[in-house]
Amino acid sequence: MKLLYKPFGLILSIAAALIGKRIFNVVWTKIDDEDPPKGTTEEADWGKILTAAAVQGLIFKTTRVVVDRYGAVGWSYLTGTWPGEKRPDPE
């Protein structure tokens, strides 16, 4: 069953990326009127570049985790099997 989850998970990953991009664009418009700078933008200051990277990373990772979790819950509801680990590895 876990092998069948792979294509489903891939579709969810693409959806999470699209959702995360939209959320980031909305949030960035609240922070700055200009487009977010890339690391290779010559005249952008470090503060703005690092702020954009940190906000983008936080939003993308959080969105990905939420979509993955709800995808796993939905898969479990439909098939009766959990697609991932049952519990975390002991440290």
Residue, then its C-alpha position, 0 to 999 in steps of 0.5 A: m500500500k505504501l507504494l501506491y501512496k507515492p503518486f498520491g504523495l507526489i501530487l500532494s507535494i506539488a499542491a503544497a508548493l503551489i499553496g505555499k507560494r501563494i501564501f508567501n506572496v500574500v505575506w510578502t506584500k504585507i512586509d514590502d511593496e517590492d518583489p522579494p529579492k533573490g540572493t543574486t540581486e546585486e542591490a538588495d541588502w542582507g536584511k531583506i534577503l535573509t528576511a525573505a528567505a526565512v519567511q519563505g522557508l517557514i511558510f513552505k515547510t509549514t505548508r508542506v507538513v500540514v498538507d502531508r499530514y492531512g494527506a496521510v490522514g485521508w489515505s488512512y481513512l480511505t485505505g485503512t493503512w497509514p502511509g508512514e511510520k507508526r511512531p518516531d524512532p527512539e533516540 
